[in-house]
Amino acid sequence: MDVQSLTLFIMSGIAPGTRSEWSADQCILTYRVSSGVIQLVQDSGGKFLSTTATAETAQTVSNSQCSVLASLSSASIAGNSVTVRLFVAFSAEFRGAKQLYLSADGKEGTYDTDPPTEVGTYNVTASVSSVFVSPSSGSGPEQTFTAIYSDATSQIQSVLLNLKNSGNNTVAANACKLRYDSGSTDIFLVNDAGTSYGSPITSGSPAALSNSQCTLFGIGTYATTFGNEVIAYFRVAFSPEFVGTKEITLGGVDQTGVSTFSNLSRGTFTVTASPLGAPPTFTLTSTPVTIAAAGASANSTITVFSNGGFNGSVALTCAVISAEESASQPTCQIAAPGTVWLGTAATATLVINTTAARASTSRSPVKKLCVFYSSITVAVLAFFRPRMRWKWQTLLPLLTFAIISGSAFGCGSMDNSVIENTGSGATNSGATAKDYIVAVTGTSGSITATTAVSVTVK
């Protein structure tokens, strides 16, 4: 078998090599057959990222267009055929119709497919997504993280949150990787090697799980489902050996046990050394909101509780969280004052406003929120054009290249602006009748807490 490497080009409206900078902002993967090393071209094109992943390990390699999960990627050889499977997840900016090209290189460059051969098409569409995490920046020796996942397909079984050393390409080794199973309410913590989860505990129990990086508490770790959203809270304390800046990533597993999205970066958190005794902090709770019709408003009561003797000011902010675009989302604001002074407990009012149907002449750019992924298996038979000085019989291997594109999702930055139809005289149908989530975050110095407010527009 003379095949040295296979390259898959997942292109957005441009053929490989047809113009300058053609490889920028694309998903171009190379698989080294002998070593199992997977390379990905950088965002600006022209060369591969310095980070690589090795097939059948816990590593990933990502650019802004796609990510490859090495744990679900592999290759096998049978005679003159090579079968390569790549688990690929796509970002929101890269969704839409794509063209697939394939090329291969032989040992010492003895032959190749130049130019790459077009072998098919693929459409990146929406399914499940990770929507939000708070805090997405901050610091401290312990934290309750709030993560929101959108599950329009009702297929998600487990939600994951991972804090790892920035640049650590082995996703779960020496990390604080947490898992919540929505069906059983079991919670898990990965072992130090990152190879498996330990025995679970039940959400809400007084027990805790620990590895060398962190401790996950049963009390304070739980999840709720509202509409198509899963809202998970993970209460974590970090070990002194884990201090430093950590990357926050989100993931999910569907009912078949396959990762629907994995290792999607959502921010950083700086772990600091714990002072003597439990540090003072605070928590937030909220009341749900029901709005009778578009155009009406309603309030939620936000209560801020002191823990461990916390005494000080807490600044409150809000953001409407939605995995889908609508004609006009609700907006939110914290009624003045937006800062509460806390002794034991204090309350504030969250105001939710909706827009009634009306004519609109405004033009609002809509920022895409979610990272979409989908699954497909494509079988490709690639034949190679030999160089003139080589025998045809030795230069016509048959390669079978199977591509598995994983389902995974995530979100970019969000705001609470109204989304309106564009164009002069366009009609705005008002706030869409559906369920929404509003995240209310309290901040005091490096201390952050978030509560998710359920909002139903009738």
ABEGO torsion letter per residue (X at the ends): XABABBBBBBBBGBBBGABBGAABGBBBBBBBAAAGBBBBBBAAEGBBBABBBBBGBABBBBBAABBBBAAABBBBBBEABBBBBBBBBBBAAABEBBBBBBBBBBBGGABBBOBBBBAEBBBBBBBBBBABBOBABEBEABBBBBBBBBBAAGABABBBBBBBBBGBABAABGBBBBBBBAAAGBBBBBBAAGABBBBBBBBGBABBBBBAABBBBABGBBBBBBEABBBBBBBBBBBAAABEBBBBBBBBBBAAGBBABBGBBAEBBBBBBBBBEBBBBBBBBBBBBBBABBGBBBBBBBBBBBBGGBBEBBBBBBBBBBABBBABBBBBBBBOBABBBBAABBBBBBBBBBBBBBBBABBBBBBBABBBBBBBBBBBBBBBBBBAABBAAAABBBBBBBBBBBBBBBBBBBBABBBBBBEBGBBBAEBBBBBBBBBBBBBBEABBBBBBBBBBBX
